[in-house]
Amino acid sequence: MNGTEATRPAARRLALFIGLMVLVGLNLRPALSSLAPVLTRIQQDTGLMPLSIGALTTLPVLCLGIFAPLAPWLSKHFGPENTLSPPCCCCPAVCCCAECRPWPHCSPAR
């Protein structure tokens, strides 16, 4: 096997990786950008201040930028399953806690 034959699979894997990252990016884009058209309605229905509404659009993007560099290190040290398990368990717990708030003045009007 010469040098060019050895680089073909590596180049193919790199192209596949880049293609998959583009597809993941396209998949995440609607989730991050679809909130803007309904911000006024969310603010009216919940009574949130403009600062809180701004945080709704800023925090997800900020967290992606902050925690993305940590993902490879965490995955290397703890394994992919152990790295992904806490966020996958926290999301439903946060949603459940947000629905069962003990503070009536913080709950949206129903």
N, C-alpha and C positions, 0 to 999 in steps of 0.2 A: 504494500500500500504506500503510495507516495504522498507528498504533502497536500496536493490539491484534493485528493480523495478524502483525506481526513478533515479538511476544512469544509467540505460540502455539507455534512450533517450538522456541523456547528453553525454554518450560515443559515441552513434551513431552520434550525431551532431558534436562532435569533429572529429570523423573519416571522416565524410563528408566534414567538413571544411578543414582538412589536404589534403584530396584527391583533392578538388577543388583548393587549393593553388598550389599543384603539377601540375595540369593541366594548370593553369594560367602561372606558371613558364615555362612549356614546350611550351606554346603558345608564350611567349615573347622571348624565346631564339633565334629563327630564325631571328627575327627582329633586335636583338642586335648583332648577330654574322654574319649575312649575308653580312655585309659591307666590311669585311676584304678581300675577294677575288677580289674585284673590286677597291680597294684603288688606285692602280697604274693607272688604267684607269681614275678614278676621278681626280687624281692629274694631269695627262697629259691634260685632257679635260678642267679643270678649271684653271690650273696654280697655284693652292694653294701651299703654302710652307709646308714643312714637319711638322712644328709645328701645322698648321691648320688641316692637315690630322690626326695628332695624336689626336687633340681635337674632331674630328668627331667620333672617337671610344671611347674616354674617357668620354666625357661629358654626354652621355645618362646614362652610368653606374653610374657615380658620382651623377647625379641628382636622380636616383632611390635610392641610398643610403642615400642621404641627405634628400629628401622629404618624403620617406616612413614612418619615425617615426611621421611626422606631420599629416599624413592622418587620423588616428583614432581621434585625437583631433579636427581637422577641421570638420570631419564628425559629431562628437558628438555635436559641438557647432553650426554649420551652416546647418546641414543636408546633406545627401549624394548627393542630386541633386544640391544643391548650392555649394558643394565642387567640384563636377565634371564639372559644367557648365563653369567656366572660362578657364580651360585647353582645354576643347572641343571647345570653341569659339576662343581661341588664336591660336591653331594649324592652322586652315585654314587662319586666318589673317596673320600669319607669312609667310605662303607659298605664299599668294597673294602678300605681300610686297616684298618678296624675288624675285618674278618674275617681279615686276614693279619697279625695283631699279632706282632711279634718277641718279646714278653715273655710267656712261658707263665704266669707267676703272675697276669697281668692278664686272661687269657682265661677265659671262663666254662667250667665243667666240662662235658665232653661225655660 
